Amino acid sequence: MRKFTFFLALLAVTALNMRAQQFNYADISGKPGYNLVDAKAASVTVRYAIPSFSLDDQVVDGSTMKNISLNGTFLFNDEGMPSLPGSGRYIAI
């Protein structure tokens, strides 16, 4: 019974450490994502706002690493490269 209790305690500590770290930005201006702020004949101003993202623990080859999760983005998943979320838009000139 003592081994079972120890195992449950170890499992609970591990589960608490595996939670995602959530980062929230309450002071963003404008809508989340890409926003056209200003458009002139010679320039364009675009603002990108992130309301929140999270860092998740991910085990790769026995090593714990961080994975960035950002809503509305995708991962390029090139082998051997970092898993960084990406997003893009076209601006007609």
C-alpha positions in Angstrom: 0.0 0.0 0.0 2.9 2.4 0.8 4.3 1.9 -2.8 0.9 2.6 -4.3 0.6 5.9 -2.3 4.1 6.9 -3.3 3.3 6.2 -6.9 0.1 8.3 -6.8 2.0 11.2 -5.2 4.7 11.0 -7.8 2.1 10.9 -10.6 0.3 13.9 -9.1 3.6 15.9 -8.9 4.4 15.0 -12.5 1.0 15.9 -13.8 1.2 19.3 -12.1 4.6 20.0 -13.7 3.3 19.0 -17.2 0.7 21.8 -17.2 0.9 24.3 -20.0 2.1 27.8 -19.1 -0.6 30.2 -20.3 0.4 33.8 -21.1 -2.4 36.4 -21.6 -2.2 40.0 -22.7 -5.2 42.0 -21.6 -3.8 45.3 -22.9 -3.7 44.6 -26.7 -5.1 47.4 -28.8 -7.5 46.5 -31.6 -8.6 43.1 -32.7 -6.4 40.0 -32.3 -4.4 39.0 -35.4 -3.4 41.2 -38.4 -4.9 44.7 -38.6 -4.4 47.3 -41.2 -3.6 50.5 -39.3 -2.7 52.9 -42.1 -2.4 52.7 -45.9 -0.8 55.5 -48.0 0.6 55.6 -51.5 4.1 55.1 -50.2 3.6 53.0 -47.0 1.4 50.5 -45.2 1.2 50.0 -41.4 0.1 46.6 -40.2 -0.3 45.7 -36.5 -0.3 42.1 -35.3 -1.8 41.5 -31.8 -1.5 38.3 -29.8 -4.1 38.0 -27.0 -2.6 34.8 -25.5 -0.3 31.8 -26.1 0.8 28.8 -24.2 4.0 26.9 -23.7 3.4 23.1 -23.4 6.0 20.5 -22.3 6.8 18.0 -24.9 9.2 15.0 -24.5 11.4 14.4 -27.6 14.0 11.6 -27.4 13.9 11.6 -23.6 14.4 15.3 -23.3 11.6 17.7 -22.2 11.2 20.7 -24.5 8.8 23.5 -24.8 6.1 23.7 -27.6 4.5 27.1 -28.4 0.7 27.0 -29.0 -0.8 30.0 -30.6 -4.4 30.0 -31.9 -4.9 30.7 -35.6 -1.3 29.6 -36.6 0.1 26.4 -38.0 3.5 24.6 -37.7 5.7 24.2 -40.7 7.1 20.9 -39.3 10.4 20.7 -41.3 12.4 17.8 -40.0 15.1 18.9 -37.6 13.8 22.4 -37.3 12.1 24.0 -34.3 8.3 23.8 -34.1 7.5 27.5 -34.2 4.0 28.6 -35.2 3.7 30.7 -38.3 1.2 32.8 -40.1 1.3 35.2 -43.1 -0.8 37.5 -45.3 -0.3 39.1 -48.7 -0.4 42.8 -49.3 -1.2 43.9 -52.8 1.1 46.6 -54.1 
